[in-house]
Amino acid sequence: MMAVVVSLAVFVVVLIVAFVFIGWRDRSRLSTPEDSAAVRDATSTQARYAAERHGAQGEVWRSGQTPNST
């Protein structure tokens, strides 16, 4: 009975190690320079939209704060 439990434990450990190793290997293989360029482009686009949105909100706030000279 003890041999069966030890064998199952070793089998589970080997499966976990194989799963982790294959995941690590595939992750480094799937990453390409185009992927990192796409991430940089998306980040800059997101920052630009956020800056535009922030500027538009500031204009709305300022237009509500200025007195009307009529």
A tleap script that builds the chain and sets N, CA, C and O, in Angstrom:
source leaprc.protein.ff14SB
mol = sequence {
  NMET MET ALA VAL VAL VAL SER LEU ALA VAL
  PHE VAL VAL VAL LEU ILE VAL ALA PHE VAL
  PHE ILE GLY TRP ARG ASP ARG SER ARG LEU
  SER THR PRO GLU ASP SER ALA ALA VAL ARG
  ASP ALA THR SER THR GLN ALA ARG TYR ALA
  ALA GLU ARG HIE GLY ALA GLN GLY GLU VAL
  TRP ARG SER GLY GLN THR PRO ASN SER CTHR
}
set mol.1.N position { 0.824 -1.191 0.000 }
set mol.1.CA position { 0.000 0.000 0.000 }
set mol.1.C position { 0.871 1.259 0.000 }
set mol.1.O position { 0.564 2.239 -0.679 }
set mol.2.N position { 1.941 1.218 0.757 }
set mol.2.CA position { 2.831 2.374 0.835 }
set mol.2.C position { 3.499 2.634 -0.513 }
set mol.2.O position { 3.717 3.789 -0.881 }
set mol.3.N position { 3.823 1.582 -1.247 }
set mol.3.CA position { 4.458 1.744 -2.548 }
set mol.3.C position { 3.506 2.415 -3.539 }
set mol.3.O position { 3.947 3.202 -4.376 }
set mol.4.N position { 2.229 2.120 -3.458 }
set mol.4.CA position { 1.241 2.732 -4.345 }
set mol.4.C position { 1.128 4.226 -4.057 }
set mol.4.O position { 1.077 5.029 -4.989 }
set mol.5.N position { 1.088 4.609 -2.792 }
set mol.5.CA position { 0.982 6.016 -2.411 }
set mol.5.C position { 2.223 6.782 -2.856 }
set mol.5.O position { 2.108 7.889 -3.381 }
set mol.6.N position { 3.395 6.213 -2.655 }
set mol.6.CA position { 4.636 6.871 -3.067 }
set mol.6.C position { 4.685 6.994 -4.589 }
set mol.6.O position { 5.091 8.030 -5.116 }
set mol.7.N position { 4.277 5.952 -5.285 }
set mol.7.CA position { 4.267 6.003 -6.751 }
set mol.7.C position { 3.314 7.080 -7.261 }
set mol.7.O position { 3.652 7.811 -8.192 }
set mol.8.N position { 2.139 7.187 -6.671 }
set mol.8.CA position { 1.189 8.223 -7.073 }
set mol.8.C position { 1.738 9.616 -6.777 }
set mol.8.O position { 1.569 10.526 -7.588 }
set mol.9.N position { 2.384 9.795 -5.643 }
set mol.9.CA position { 2.960 11.090 -5.289 }
set mol.9.C position { 4.058 11.485 -6.276 }
set mol.9.O position { 4.119 12.633 -6.715 }
set mol.10.N position { 4.913 10.544 -6.620 }
set mol.10.CA position { 5.977 10.826 -7.586 }
set mol.10.C position { 5.367 11.156 -8.950 }
set mol.10.O position { 5.831 12.073 -9.626 }
set mol.11.N position { 4.347 10.429 -9.352 }
set mol.11.CA position { 3.683 10.681 -10.625 }
set mol.11.C position { 3.070 12.082 -10.661 }
set mol.11.O position { 3.184 12.783 -11.667 }
set mol.12.N position { 2.430 12.486 -9.581 }
set mol.12.CA position { 1.824 13.816 -9.508 }
set mol.12.C position { 2.907 14.892 -9.567 }
set mol.12.O position { 2.732 15.899 -10.252 }
set mol.13.N position { 3.998 14.699 -8.874 }
set mol.13.CA position { 5.091 15.675 -8.897 }
set mol.13.C position { 5.677 15.790 -10.303 }
set mol.13.O position { 5.957 16.895 -10.768 }
set mol.14.N position { 5.863 14.669 -10.976 }
set mol.14.CA position { 6.396 14.694 -12.333 }
set mol.14.C position { 5.430 15.421 -13.273 }
set mol.14.O position { 5.875 16.186 -14.129 }
set mol.15.N position { 4.137 15.203 -13.135 }
set mol.15.CA position { 3.155 15.900 -13.958 }
set mol.15.C position { 3.189 17.405 -13.717 }
set mol.15.O position { 3.118 18.190 -14.663 }
set mol.16.N position { 3.295 17.807 -12.462 }
set mol.16.CA position { 3.347 19.240 -12.135 }
set mol.16.C position { 4.600 19.880 -12.723 }
set mol.16.O position { 4.530 20.961 -13.308 }
set mol.17.N position { 5.732 19.226 -12.572 }
set mol.17.CA position { 6.981 19.761 -13.115 }
set mol.17.C position { 6.899 19.861 -14.637 }
set mol.17.O position { 7.330 20.861 -15.211 }
set mol.18.N position { 6.359 18.854 -15.288 }
set mol.18.CA position { 6.235 18.890 -16.750 }
set mol.18.C position { 5.306 20.011 -17.186 }
set mol.18.O position { 5.598 20.708 -18.157 }
set mol.19.N position { 4.195 20.197 -16.490 }
set mol.19.CA position { 3.242 21.258 -16.824 }
set mol.19.C position { 3.878 22.638 -16.683 }
set mol.19.O position { 3.713 23.492 -17.554 }
set mol.20.N position { 4.595 22.854 -15.600 }
set mol.20.CA position { 5.257 24.146 -15.373 }
set mol.20.C position { 6.338 24.386 -16.421 }
set mol.20.O position { 6.440 25.488 -16.960 }
set mol.21.N position { 7.130 23.390 -16.711 }
set mol.21.CA position { 8.201 23.545 -17.691 }
set mol.21.C position { 7.652 23.849 -19.082 }
set mol.21.O position { 8.160 24.737 -19.766 }
set mol.22.N position { 6.626 23.124 -19.504 }
set mol.22.CA position { 6.055 23.347 -20.833 }
set mol.22.C position { 5.409 24.723 -20.912 }
set mol.22.O position { 5.530 25.399 -21.935 }
set mol.23.N position { 4.731 25.150 -19.861 }
set mol.23.CA position { 4.146 26.489 -19.844 }
set mol.23.C position { 5.206 27.569 -19.927 }
set mol.23.O position { 5.027 28.551 -20.648 }
set mol.24.N position { 6.300 27.413 -19.208 }
set mol.24.CA position { 7.390 28.400 -19.230 }
set mol.24.C position { 8.025 28.454 -20.617 }
set mol.24.O position { 8.299 29.535 -21.139 }
set mol.25.N position { 8.258 27.273 -21.214 }
set mol.25.CA position { 8.892 27.207 -22.526 }
set mol.25.C position { 8.004 27.835 -23.592 }
set mol.25.O position { 8.495 28.588 -24.434 }
set mol.26.N position { 6.709 27.542 -23.572 }
set mol.26.CA position { 5.802 28.080 -24.581 }
set mol.26.C position { 5.604 29.575 -24.424 }
set mol.26.O position { 5.453 30.283 -25.419 }
set mol.27.N position { 5.601 30.062 -23.210 }
set mol.27.CA position { 5.421 31.490 -23.002 }
set mol.27.C position { 6.576 32.270 -23.602 }
set mol.27.O position { 6.358 33.311 -24.223 }
set mol.28.N position { 7.796 31.792 -23.430 }
set mol.28.CA position { 8.936 32.506 -23.996 }
set mol.28.C position { 8.992 32.338 -25.512 }
set mol.28.O position { 9.499 33.216 -26.211 }
set mol.29.N position { 8.489 31.246 -26.014 }
set mol.29.CA position { 8.525 31.024 -27.457 }
set mol.29.C position { 7.432 31.826 -28.161 }
set mol.29.O position { 7.640 32.269 -29.290 }
set mol.30.N position { 6.282 32.024 -27.533 }
set mol.30.CA position { 5.170 32.718 -28.164 }
set mol.30.C position { 5.347 34.230 -28.177 }
set mol.30.O position { 4.675 34.909 -28.953 }
set mol.31.N position { 6.210 34.767 -27.362 }
set mol.31.CA position { 6.422 36.204 -27.318 }
set mol.31.C position { 7.342 36.623 -28.459 }
set mol.31.O position { 8.456 36.117 -28.593 }
set mol.32.N position { 6.859 37.552 -29.277 }
set mol.32.CA position { 7.635 38.024 -30.418 }
set mol.32.C position { 7.866 39.521 -30.287 }
set mol.32.O position { 7.189 40.176 -29.495 }
set mol.33.N position { 8.790 40.071 -31.033 }
set mol.33.CA position { 8.982 41.529 -31.000 }
set mol.33.C position { 7.729 42.292 -31.432 }
set mol.33.O position { 7.484 43.402 -30.960 }
set mol.34.N position { 6.937 41.701 -32.327 }
set mol.34.CA position { 5.700 42.362 -32.736 }
set mol.34.C position { 4.725 42.473 -31.568 }
set mol.34.O position { 3.992 43.456 -31.465 }
set mol.35.N position { 4.713 41.470 -30.686 }
set mol.35.CA position { 3.831 41.511 -29.526 }
set mol.35.C position { 4.192 42.683 -28.621 }
set mol.35.O position { 3.310 43.422 -28.183 }
set mol.36.N position { 5.473 42.858 -28.339 }
set mol.36.CA position { 5.867 43.948 -27.453 }
set mol.36.C position { 5.629 45.300 -28.118 }
set mol.36.O position { 5.304 46.270 -27.433 }
set mol.37.N position { 5.784 45.383 -29.428 }
set mol.37.CA position { 5.495 46.636 -30.131 }
set mol.37.C position { 3.999 46.936 -30.078 }
set mol.37.O position { 3.602 48.090 -29.919 }
set mol.38.N position { 3.178 45.916 -30.209 }
set mol.38.CA position { 1.732 46.114 -30.131 }
set mol.38.C position { 1.324 46.576 -28.733 }
set mol.38.O position { 0.440 47.420 -28.593 }
set mol.39.N position { 1.960 46.032 -27.710 }
set mol.39.CA position { 1.656 46.450 -26.338 }
set mol.39.C position { 2.043 47.907 -26.140 }
set mol.39.O position { 1.283 48.673 -25.548 }
set mol.40.N position { 3.210 48.297 -26.627 }
set mol.40.CA position { 3.637 49.704 -26.505 }
set mol.40.C position { 2.687 50.625 -27.250 }
set mol.40.O position { 2.344 51.695 -26.746 }
set mol.41.N position { 2.253 50.227 -28.447 }
set mol.41.CA position { 1.332 51.046 -29.233 }
set mol.41.C position { -0.014 51.186 -28.530 }
set mol.41.O position { -0.582 52.277 -28.481 }
set mol.42.N position { -0.520 50.089 -27.990 }
set mol.42.CA position { -1.799 50.140 -27.290 }
set mol.42.C position { -1.706 51.011 -26.040 }
set mol.42.O position { -2.641 51.745 -25.719 }
set mol.43.N position { -0.579 50.929 -25.338 }
set mol.43.CA position { -0.405 51.735 -24.134 }
set mol.43.C position { -0.340 53.220 -24.468 }
set mol.43.O position { -0.922 54.044 -23.761 }
set mol.44.N position { 0.361 53.561 -25.535 }
set mol.44.CA position { 0.445 54.974 -25.909 }
set mol.44.C position { -0.908 55.492 -26.389 }
set mol.44.O position { -1.271 56.629 -26.088 }
set mol.45.N position { -1.659 54.680 -27.128 }
set mol.45.CA position { -2.994 55.084 -27.564 }
set mol.45.C position { -3.910 55.289 -26.371 }
set mol.45.O position { -4.671 56.255 -26.332 }
set mol.46.N position { -3.845 54.396 -25.405 }
set mol.46.CA position { -4.665 54.520 -24.209 }
set mol.46.C position { -4.299 55.778 -23.430 }
set mol.46.O position { -5.185 56.470 -22.927 }
set mol.47.N position { -3.024 56.080 -23.323 }
set mol.47.CA position { -2.594 57.286 -22.616 }
set mol.47.C position { -3.050 58.539 -23.358 }
set mol.47.O position { -3.448 59.520 -22.729 }
set mol.48.N position { -2.996 58.515 -24.685 }
set mol.48.CA position { -3.446 59.670 -25.462 }
set mol.48.C position { -4.935 59.904 -25.266 }
set mol.48.O position { -5.356 61.044 -25.067 }
set mol.49.N position { -5.743 58.848 -25.318 }
set mol.49.CA position { -7.181 58.997 -25.111 }
set mol.49.C position { -7.481 59.507 -23.703 }
set mol.49.O position { -8.369 60.339 -23.512 }
set mol.50.N position { -6.740 59.004 -22.725 }
set mol.50.CA position { -6.954 59.466 -21.353 }
set mol.50.C position { -6.611 60.950 -21.224 }
set mol.50.O position { -7.317 61.689 -20.538 }
set mol.51.N position { -5.537 61.390 -21.875 }
set mol.51.CA position { -5.167 62.806 -21.824 }
set mol.51.C position { -6.214 63.664 -22.519 }
set mol.51.O position { -6.561 64.737 -22.026 }
set mol.52.N position { -6.719 63.206 -23.652 }
set mol.52.CA position { -7.771 63.955 -24.345 }
set mol.52.C position { -9.028 64.037 -23.495 }
set mol.52.O position { -9.658 65.092 -23.420 }
set mol.53.N position { -9.396 62.945 -22.861 }
set mol.53.CA position { -10.580 62.925 -22.012 }
set mol.53.C position { -10.395 63.856 -20.821 }
set mol.53.O position { -11.314 64.578 -20.436 }
set mol.54.N position { -9.206 63.833 -20.246 }
set mol.54.CA position { -8.916 64.701 -19.106 }
set mol.54.C position { -8.993 66.172 -19.531 }
set mol.54.O position { -9.535 67.000 -18.799 }
set mol.55.N position { -8.456 66.495 -20.706 }
set mol.55.CA position { -8.515 67.862 -21.204 }
set mol.55.C position { -9.940 68.306 -21.467 }
set mol.55.O position { -10.303 69.440 -21.156 }
set mol.56.N position { -10.753 67.429 -22.035 }
set mol.56.CA position { -12.145 67.769 -22.311 }
set mol.56.C position { -12.905 68.003 -21.013 }
set mol.56.O position { -13.741 68.904 -20.943 }
set mol.57.N position { -12.633 67.214 -19.995 }
set mol.57.CA position { -13.303 67.409 -18.719 }
set mol.57.C position { -12.883 68.728 -18.085 }
set mol.57.O position { -13.692 69.398 -17.444 }
set mol.58.N position { -11.620 69.102 -18.263 }
set mol.58.CA position { -11.161 70.383 -17.734 }
set mol.58.C position { -11.825 71.543 -18.428 }
set mol.58.O position { -12.150 72.539 -17.782 }
set mol.59.N position { -12.043 71.443 -19.751 }
set mol.59.CA position { -12.716 72.500 -20.481 }
set mol.59.C position { -14.155 72.638 -20.028 }
set mol.59.O position { -14.656 73.756 -19.909 }
set mol.60.N position { -14.829 71.529 -19.773 }
set mol.60.CA position { -16.210 71.576 -19.285 }
set mol.60.C position { -16.248 72.238 -17.922 }
set mol.60.O position { -17.138 73.044 -17.651 }
set mol.61.N position { -15.304 71.916 -17.068 }
set mol.61.CA position { -15.278 72.501 -15.738 }
set mol.61.C position { -15.020 74.001 -15.821 }
set mol.61.O position { -15.669 74.789 -15.134 }
set mol.62.N position { -14.056 74.393 -16.679 }
set mol.62.CA position { -13.737 75.814 -16.803 }
set mol.62.C position { -14.894 76.600 -17.409 }
set mol.62.O position { -15.139 77.739 -17.012 }
set mol.63.N position { -15.605 76.011 -18.357 }
set mol.63.CA position { -16.714 76.736 -18.967 }
set mol.63.C position { -17.849 76.938 -17.969 }
set mol.63.O position { -18.597 77.911 -18.069 }
set mol.64.N position { -17.981 76.037 -17.017 }
set mol.64.CA position { -18.984 76.214 -15.990 }
set mol.64.C position { -18.553 77.204 -14.919 }
set mol.64.O position { -19.403 77.688 -14.172 }
set mol.65.N position { -17.282 77.521 -14.815 }
set mol.65.CA position { -16.766 78.413 -13.782 }
set mol.65.C position { -16.652 79.860 -14.252 }
set mol.65.O position { -16.578 80.774 -13.429 }
set mol.66.N position { -16.637 80.075 -15.554 }
set mol.66.CA position { -16.457 81.442 -16.032 }
set mol.66.C position { -17.783 82.190 -15.979 }
set mol.66.O position { -18.816 81.640 -16.361 }
set mol.67.N position { -17.769 83.423 -15.514 }
set mol.67.CA position { -19.025 84.187 -15.444 }
set mol.67.C position { -19.445 84.639 -16.841 }
set mol.67.O position { -18.610 84.930 -17.696 }
set mol.68.N position { -20.732 84.688 -17.044 }
set mol.68.CA position { -21.260 85.162 -18.323 }
set mol.68.C position { -21.269 86.671 -18.319 }
set mol.68.O position { -21.759 87.281 -17.368 }
set mol.69.N position { -20.740 87.288 -19.356 }
set mol.69.CA position { -20.704 88.747 -19.425 }
set mol.69.C position { -21.730 89.230 -20.421 }
set mol.69.O position { -21.386 89.738 -21.489 }
set mol.70.N position { -23.019 89.066 -20.061 }
set mol.70.CA position { -24.094 89.502 -20.948 }
set mol.70.C position { -24.782 90.705 -20.406 }
set mol.70.O position { -25.718 91.213 -21.024 }
savepdb mol mol.pdb
quit
